Amino acid sequence: MLPEQTVFVYRSKQETEVFDEPGEVLPVPLFASELHLTVKDLFAWLLE
């Protein structure tokens, strides 16, 4: 069984965004706008 892989994005004065599909692209700050990081990529990197 795979562990739950969910990313919560908290931004000031905005609703919390929830990303739990492997192919979803995560939001990044403007200075990193060329970075396209998916939920799957993030957890692969963290679990390395």
mmJSON file of the N, C-alpha and C atoms, coordinates in Angstrom:
{"data_MODEL":{"atom_site":{
"group_PDB":["ATOM","ATOM","ATOM","ATOM","ATOM","ATOM","ATOM","ATOM","ATOM","ATOM","ATOM","ATOM","ATOM","ATOM","ATOM","ATOM","ATOM","ATOM","ATOM","ATOM","ATOM","ATOM","ATOM","ATOM","ATOM","ATOM","ATOM","ATOM","ATOM","ATOM","ATOM","ATOM","ATOM","ATOM","ATOM","ATOM","ATOM","ATOM","ATOM","ATOM","ATOM","ATOM","ATOM","ATOM","ATOM","ATOM","ATOM","ATOM","ATOM","ATOM","ATOM","ATOM","ATOM","ATOM","ATOM","ATOM","ATOM","ATOM","ATOM","ATOM","ATOM","ATOM","ATOM","ATOM","ATOM","ATOM","ATOM","ATOM","ATOM","ATOM","ATOM","ATOM","ATOM","ATOM","ATOM","ATOM","ATOM","ATOM","ATOM","ATOM","ATOM","ATOM","ATOM","ATOM","ATOM","ATOM","ATOM","ATOM","ATOM","ATOM","ATOM","ATOM","ATOM","ATOM","ATOM","ATOM","ATOM","ATOM","ATOM","ATOM","ATOM","ATOM","ATOM","ATOM","ATOM","ATOM","ATOM","ATOM","ATOM","ATOM","ATOM","ATOM","ATOM","ATOM","ATOM","ATOM","ATOM","ATOM","ATOM","ATOM","ATOM","ATOM","ATOM","ATOM","ATOM","ATOM","ATOM","ATOM","ATOM","ATOM","ATOM","ATOM","ATOM","ATOM","ATOM","ATOM","ATOM","ATOM","ATOM","ATOM","ATOM","ATOM","ATOM","ATOM"],
"id":[1,2,3,4,5,6,7,8,9,10,11,12,13,14,15,16,17,18,19,20,21,22,23,24,25,26,27,28,29,30,31,32,33,34,35,36,37,38,39,40,41,42,43,44,45,46,47,48,49,50,51,52,53,54,55,56,57,58,59,60,61,62,63,64,65,66,67,68,69,70,71,72,73,74,75,76,77,78,79,80,81,82,83,84,85,86,87,88,89,90,91,92,93,94,95,96,97,98,99,100,101,102,103,104,105,106,107,108,109,110,111,112,113,114,115,116,117,118,119,120,121,122,123,124,125,126,127,128,129,130,131,132,133,134,135,136,137,138,139,140,141,142,143,144],
"type_symbol":["N","C","C","N","C","C","N","C","C","N","C","C","N","C","C","N","C","C","N","C","C","N","C","C","N","C","C","N","C","C","N","C","C","N","C","C","N","C","C","N","C","C","N","C","C","N","C","C","N","C","C","N","C","C","N","C","C","N","C","C","N","C","C","N","C","C","N","C","C","N","C","C","N","C","C","N","C","C","N","C","C","N","C","C","N","C","C","N","C","C","N","C","C","N","C","C","N","C","C","N","C","C","N","C","C","N","C","C","N","C","C","N","C","C","N","C","C","N","C","C","N","C","C","N","C","C","N","C","C","N","C","C","N","C","C","N","C","C","N","C","C","N","C","C"],
"label_atom_id":["N","CA","C","N","CA","C","N","CA","C","N","CA","C","N","CA","C","N","CA","C","N","CA","C","N","CA","C","N","CA","C","N","CA","C","N","CA","C","N","CA","C","N","CA","C","N","CA","C","N","CA","C","N","CA","C","N","CA","C","N","CA","C","N","CA","C","N","CA","C","N","CA","C","N","CA","C","N","CA","C","N","CA","C","N","CA","C","N","CA","C","N","CA","C","N","CA","C","N","CA","C","N","CA","C","N","CA","C","N","CA","C","N","CA","C","N","CA","C","N","CA","C","N","CA","C","N","CA","C","N","CA","C","N","CA","C","N","CA","C","N","CA","C","N","CA","C","N","CA","C","N","CA","C","N","CA","C","N","CA","C","N","CA","C","N","CA","C"],
"label_alt_id":[null,null,null,null,null,null,null,null,null,null,null,null,null,null,null,null,null,null,null,null,null,null,null,null,null,null,null,null,null,null,null,null,null,null,null,null,null,null,null,null,null,null,null,null,null,null,null,null,null,null,null,null,null,null,null,null,null,null,null,null,null,null,null,null,null,null,null,null,null,null,null,null,null,null,null,null,null,null,null,null,null,null,null,null,null,null,null,null,null,null,null,null,null,null,null,null,null,null,null,null,null,null,null,null,null,null,null,null,null,null,null,null,null,null,null,null,null,null,null,null,null,null,null,null,null,null,null,null,null,null,null,null,null,null,null,null,null,null,null,null,null,null,null,null],
"label_comp_id":["MET","MET","MET","LEU","LEU","LEU","PRO","PRO","PRO","GLU","GLU","GLU","GLN","GLN","GLN","THR","THR","THR","VAL","VAL","VAL","PHE","PHE","PHE","VAL","VAL","VAL","TYR","TYR","TYR","ARG","ARG","ARG","SER","SER","SER","LYS","LYS","LYS","GLN","GLN","GLN","GLU","GLU","GLU","THR","THR","THR","GLU","GLU","GLU","VAL","VAL","VAL","PHE","PHE","PHE","ASP","ASP","ASP","GLU","GLU","GLU","PRO","PRO","PRO","GLY","GLY","GLY","GLU","GLU","GLU","VAL","VAL","VAL","LEU","LEU","LEU","PRO","PRO","PRO","VAL","VAL","VAL","PRO","PRO","PRO","LEU","LEU","LEU","PHE","PHE","PHE","ALA","ALA","ALA","SER","SER","SER","GLU","GLU","GLU","LEU","LEU","LEU","HIS","HIS","HIS","LEU","LEU","LEU","THR","THR","THR","VAL","VAL","VAL","LYS","LYS","LYS","ASP","ASP","ASP","LEU","LEU","LEU","PHE","PHE","PHE","ALA","ALA","ALA","TRP","TRP","TRP","LEU","LEU","LEU","LEU","LEU","LEU","GLU","GLU","GLU"],
"label_asym_id":["A","A","A","A","A","A","A","A","A","A","A","A","A","A","A","A","A","A","A","A","A","A","A","A","A","A","A","A","A","A","A","A","A","A","A","A","A","A","A","A","A","A","A","A","A","A","A","A","A","A","A","A","A","A","A","A","A","A","A","A","A","A","A","A","A","A","A","A","A","A","A","A","A","A","A","A","A","A","A","A","A","A","A","A","A","A","A","A","A","A","A","A","A","A","A","A","A","A","A","A","A","A","A","A","A","A","A","A","A","A","A","A","A","A","A","A","A","A","A","A","A","A","A","A","A","A","A","A","A","A","A","A","A","A","A","A","A","A","A","A","A","A","A","A"],
"label_entity_id":["1","1","1","1","1","1","1","1","1","1","1","1","1","1","1","1","1","1","1","1","1","1","1","1","1","1","1","1","1","1","1","1","1","1","1","1","1","1","1","1","1","1","1","1","1","1","1","1","1","1","1","1","1","1","1","1","1","1","1","1","1","1","1","1","1","1","1","1","1","1","1","1","1","1","1","1","1","1","1","1","1","1","1","1","1","1","1","1","1","1","1","1","1","1","1","1","1","1","1","1","1","1","1","1","1","1","1","1","1","1","1","1","1","1","1","1","1","1","1","1","1","1","1","1","1","1","1","1","1","1","1","1","1","1","1","1","1","1","1","1","1","1","1","1"],
"label_seq_id":[1,1,1,2,2,2,3,3,3,4,4,4,5,5,5,6,6,6,7,7,7,8,8,8,9,9,9,10,10,10,11,11,11,12,12,12,13,13,13,14,14,14,15,15,15,16,16,16,17,17,17,18,18,18,19,19,19,20,20,20,21,21,21,22,22,22,23,23,23,24,24,24,25,25,25,26,26,26,27,27,27,28,28,28,29,29,29,30,30,30,31,31,31,32,32,32,33,33,33,34,34,34,35,35,35,36,36,36,37,37,37,38,38,38,39,39,39,40,40,40,41,41,41,42,42,42,43,43,43,44,44,44,45,45,45,46,46,46,47,47,47,48,48,48],
"pdbx_PDB_ins_code":[null,null,null,null,null,null,null,null,null,null,null,null,null,null,null,null,null,null,null,null,null,null,null,null,null,null,null,null,null,null,null,null,null,null,null,null,null,null,null,null,null,null,null,null,null,null,null,null,null,null,null,null,null,null,null,null,null,null,null,null,null,null,null,null,null,null,null,null,null,null,null,null,null,null,null,null,null,null,null,null,null,null,null,null,null,null,null,null,null,null,null,null,null,null,null,null,null,null,null,null,null,null,null,null,null,null,null,null,null,null,null,null,null,null,null,null,null,null,null,null,null,null,null,null,null,null,null,null,null,null,null,null,null,null,null,null,null,null,null,null,null,null,null,null],
"Cartn_x":[0.834,0.0,0.885,0.59,1.362,0.939,1.903,1.53,0.751,-0.04,-0.781,0.196,0.001,0.887,0.048,-0.05,-0.865,-0.026,-0.174,0.528,-0.524,-0.364,-1.235,-0.451,-1.032,-0.371,-1.151,-0.45,-1.045,-0.499,-1.386,-0.999,-1.788,-1.134,-1.757,-3.039,-4.095,-5.389,-6.025,-5.682,-6.29,-6.677,-7.595,-7.964,-6.8,-6.718,-5.702,-5.978,-4.929,-5.058,-4.555,-5.225,-4.849,-4.526,-3.354,-2.901,-2.637,-3.385,-3.19,-3.141,-3.166,-3.026,-1.563,-0.946,0.479,0.912,0.071,0.462,0.177,-0.432,-0.746,0.532,0.592,1.75,1.529,2.548,2.449,2.735,2.064,2.34,3.713,4.374,5.697,5.706,6.633,6.739,7.165,6.901,7.231,8.694,9.611,11.032,11.421,10.561,10.835,9.827,9.311,8.219,8.562,9.834,10.222,10.237,10.084,10.09,8.714,8.66,7.405,7.54,7.084,7.215,5.844,5.736,4.466,4.486,3.322,3.21,4.113,4.059,4.872,6.366,6.803,8.212,8.668,7.831,8.178,8.381,7.437,7.564,8.675,8.943,10.069,11.368,11.49,12.682,12.784,11.667,11.684,11.962,11.503,11.64,12.906,13.758,14.994,15.894],
"Cartn_y":[-1.18,0.0,1.252,2.187,3.424,4.394,5.148,6.16,7.289,7.977,9.127,10.207,10.771,11.817,13.034,13.915,15.11,16.328,17.378,18.629,19.696,20.392,21.504,22.79,23.725,25.002,26.085,26.734,27.798,29.132,30.027,31.374,32.388,33.474,34.532,35.023,35.093,35.635,34.87,33.59,32.758,31.42,30.733,29.394,28.437,27.459,26.419,25.59,25.337,24.487,23.095,22.078,20.692,20.018,19.39,18.688,17.241,16.3,14.895,13.945,14.497,13.671,13.72,12.57,12.53,13.482,13.718,14.543,16.028,16.409,17.824,18.643,19.766,20.658,21.589,21.663,22.483,23.948,24.855,26.27,26.628,27.566,28.022,29.547,30.149,31.613,32.117,33.376,33.967,33.802,33.915,33.805,32.404,31.416,30.042,29.586,30.519,30.215,29.162,28.944,27.923,26.509,26.412,25.12,24.477,23.265,22.519,21.262,21.347,20.269,19.663,18.348,17.661,17.039,16.634,15.938,14.701,13.954,12.738,13.06,14.103,14.5,14.874,15.647,16.091,14.911,13.957,12.831,11.875,11.753,10.916,11.499,12.815,13.487,13.353,13.539,13.452,12.043,11.044,9.657,8.972,9.738,9.194,8.644],
"Cartn_z":[0.0,0.0,0.0,-0.89,-0.972,0.114,0.648,1.636,0.965,1.742,1.209,0.801,-0.363,-0.871,-1.222,-0.253,-0.401,-0.044,-0.83,-0.578,-0.305,0.817,1.163,0.942,0.208,-0.054,0.679,1.61,2.407,1.92,1.554,1.126,1.938,2.246,3.027,2.352,3.14,2.701,1.536,1.393,0.357,0.96,0.284,0.738,0.55,1.415,1.3,0.052,-0.713,-1.899,-1.557,-2.068,-1.81,-3.138,-3.197,-4.391,-3.992,-4.571,-4.197,-5.389,-6.577,-7.78,-8.227,-8.534,-8.869,-9.981,-10.967,-12.096,-11.939,-10.814,-10.614,-10.454,-11.152,-11.044,-9.859,-9.002,-7.796,-8.118,-7.428,-7.639,-7.072,-7.711,-7.25,-7.248,-6.494,-6.5,-7.877,-8.139,-9.438,-9.819,-8.831,-9.159,-9.634,-9.4,-9.822,-10.876,-11.644,-12.574,-13.629,-13.882,-14.866,-14.276,-12.974,-12.289,-12.413,-12.924,-13.041,-12.198,-10.967,-10.0,-9.754,-9.969,-9.715,-8.328,-7.874,-6.585,-6.609,-7.698,-7.829,-7.762,-8.469,-8.442,-7.036,-6.335,-4.987,-4.05,-4.06,-3.142,-3.562,-4.848,-5.287,-4.741,-4.802,-4.292,-2.772,-2.056,-0.591,-0.093,-0.822,-0.377,-0.91,-1.572,-2.128,-1.066],
"occupancy":[1.0,1.0,1.0,1.0,1.0,1.0,1.0,1.0,1.0,1.0,1.0,1.0,1.0,1.0,1.0,1.0,1.0,1.0,1.0,1.0,1.0,1.0,1.0,1.0,1.0,1.0,1.0,1.0,1.0,1.0,1.0,1.0,1.0,1.0,1.0,1.0,1.0,1.0,1.0,1.0,1.0,1.0,1.0,1.0,1.0,1.0,1.0,1.0,1.0,1.0,1.0,1.0,1.0,1.0,1.0,1.0,1.0,1.0,1.0,1.0,1.0,1.0,1.0,1.0,1.0,1.0,1.0,1.0,1.0,1.0,1.0,1.0,1.0,1.0,1.0,1.0,1.0,1.0,1.0,1.0,1.0,1.0,1.0,1.0,1.0,1.0,1.0,1.0,1.0,1.0,1.0,1.0,1.0,1.0,1.0,1.0,1.0,1.0,1.0,1.0,1.0,1.0,1.0,1.0,1.0,1.0,1.0,1.0,1.0,1.0,1.0,1.0,1.0,1.0,1.0,1.0,1.0,1.0,1.0,1.0,1.0,1.0,1.0,1.0,1.0,1.0,1.0,1.0,1.0,1.0,1.0,1.0,1.0,1.0,1.0,1.0,1.0,1.0,1.0,1.0,1.0,1.0,1.0,1.0],
"B_iso_or_equiv":[0.0,0.0,0.0,0.0,0.0,0.0,0.0,0.0,0.0,0.0,0.0,0.0,0.0,0.0,0.0,0.0,0.0,0.0,0.0,0.0,0.0,0.0,0.0,0.0,0.0,0.0,0.0,0.0,0.0,0.0,0.0,0.0,0.0,0.0,0.0,0.0,0.0,0.0,0.0,0.0,0.0,0.0,0.0,0.0,0.0,0.0,0.0,0.0,0.0,0.0,0.0,0.0,0.0,0.0,0.0,0.0,0.0,0.0,0.0,0.0,0.0,0.0,0.0,0.0,0.0,0.0,0.0,0.0,0.0,0.0,0.0,0.0,0.0,0.0,0.0,0.0,0.0,0.0,0.0,0.0,0.0,0.0,0.0,0.0,0.0,0.0,0.0,0.0,0.0,0.0,0.0,0.0,0.0,0.0,0.0,0.0,0.0,0.0,0.0,0.0,0.0,0.0,0.0,0.0,0.0,0.0,0.0,0.0,0.0,0.0,0.0,0.0,0.0,0.0,0.0,0.0,0.0,0.0,0.0,0.0,0.0,0.0,0.0,0.0,0.0,0.0,0.0,0.0,0.0,0.0,0.0,0.0,0.0,0.0,0.0,0.0,0.0,0.0,0.0,0.0,0.0,0.0,0.0,0.0],
"pdbx_formal_charge":[null,null,null,null,null,null,null,null,null,null,null,null,null,null,null,null,null,null,null,null,null,null,null,null,null,null,null,null,null,null,null,null,null,null,null,null,null,null,null,null,null,null,null,null,null,null,null,null,null,null,null,null,null,null,null,null,null,null,null,null,null,null,null,null,null,null,null,null,null,null,null,null,null,null,null,null,null,null,null,null,null,null,null,null,null,null,null,null,null,null,null,null,null,null,null,null,null,null,null,null,null,null,null,null,null,null,null,null,null,null,null,null,null,null,null,null,null,null,null,null,null,null,null,null,null,null,null,null,null,null,null,null,null,null,null,null,null,null,null,null,null,null,null,null],
"auth_seq_id":[1,1,1,2,2,2,3,3,3,4,4,4,5,5,5,6,6,6,7,7,7,8,8,8,9,9,9,10,10,10,11,11,11,12,12,12,13,13,13,14,14,14,15,15,15,16,16,16,17,17,17,18,18,18,19,19,19,20,20,20,21,21,21,22,22,22,23,23,23,24,24,24,25,25,25,26,26,26,27,27,27,28,28,28,29,29,29,30,30,30,31,31,31,32,32,32,33,33,33,34,34,34,35,35,35,36,36,36,37,37,37,38,38,38,39,39,39,40,40,40,41,41,41,42,42,42,43,43,43,44,44,44,45,45,45,46,46,46,47,47,47,48,48,48],
"auth_comp_id":["MET","MET","MET","LEU","LEU","LEU","PRO","PRO","PRO","GLU","GLU","GLU","GLN","GLN","GLN","THR","THR","THR","VAL","VAL","VAL","PHE","PHE","PHE","VAL","VAL","VAL","TYR","TYR","TYR","ARG","ARG","ARG","SER","SER","SER","LYS","LYS","LYS","GLN","GLN","GLN","GLU","GLU","GLU","THR","THR","THR","GLU","GLU","GLU","VAL","VAL","VAL","PHE","PHE","PHE","ASP","ASP","ASP","GLU","GLU","GLU","PRO","PRO","PRO","GLY","GLY","GLY","GLU","GLU","GLU","VAL","VAL","VAL","LEU","LEU","LEU","PRO","PRO","PRO","VAL","VAL","VAL","PRO","PRO","PRO","LEU","LEU","LEU","PHE","PHE","PHE","ALA","ALA","ALA","SER","SER","SER","GLU","GLU","GLU","LEU","LEU","LEU","HIS","HIS","HIS","LEU","LEU","LEU","THR","THR","THR","VAL","VAL","VAL","LYS","LYS","LYS","ASP","ASP","ASP","LEU","LEU","LEU","PHE","PHE","PHE","ALA","ALA","ALA","TRP","TRP","TRP","LEU","LEU","LEU","LEU","LEU","LEU","GLU","GLU","GLU"],
"auth_asym_id":["A","A","A","A","A","A","A","A","A","A","A","A","A","A","A","A","A","A","A","A","A","A","A","A","A","A","A","A","A","A","A","A","A","A","A","A","A","A","A","A","A","A","A","A","A","A","A","A","A","A","A","A","A","A","A","A","A","A","A","A","A","A","A","A","A","A","A","A","A","A","A","A","A","A","A","A","A","A","A","A","A","A","A","A","A","A","A","A","A","A","A","A","A","A","A","A","A","A","A","A","A","A","A","A","A","A","A","A","A","A","A","A","A","A","A","A","A","A","A","A","A","A","A","A","A","A","A","A","A","A","A","A","A","A","A","A","A","A","A","A","A","A","A","A"],
"auth_atom_id":["N","CA","C","N","CA","C","N","CA","C","N","CA","C","N","CA","C","N","CA","C","N","CA","C","N","CA","C","N","CA","C","N","CA","C","N","CA","C","N","CA","C","N","CA","C","N","CA","C","N","CA","C","N","CA","C","N","CA","C","N","CA","C","N","CA","C","N","CA","C","N","CA","C","N","CA","C","N","CA","C","N","CA","C","N","CA","C","N","CA","C","N","CA","C","N","CA","C","N","CA","C","N","CA","C","N","CA","C","N","CA","C","N","CA","C","N","CA","C","N","CA","C","N","CA","C","N","CA","C","N","CA","C","N","CA","C","N","CA","C","N","CA","C","N","CA","C","N","CA","C","N","CA","C","N","CA","C","N","CA","C","N","CA","C","N","CA","C"],
"pdbx_PDB_model_num":[1,1,1,1,1,1,1,1,1,1,1,1,1,1,1,1,1,1,1,1,1,1,1,1,1,1,1,1,1,1,1,1,1,1,1,1,1,1,1,1,1,1,1,1,1,1,1,1,1,1,1,1,1,1,1,1,1,1,1,1,1,1,1,1,1,1,1,1,1,1,1,1,1,1,1,1,1,1,1,1,1,1,1,1,1,1,1,1,1,1,1,1,1,1,1,1,1,1,1,1,1,1,1,1,1,1,1,1,1,1,1,1,1,1,1,1,1,1,1,1,1,1,1,1,1,1,1,1,1,1,1,1,1,1,1,1,1,1,1,1,1,1,1,1]
}}}
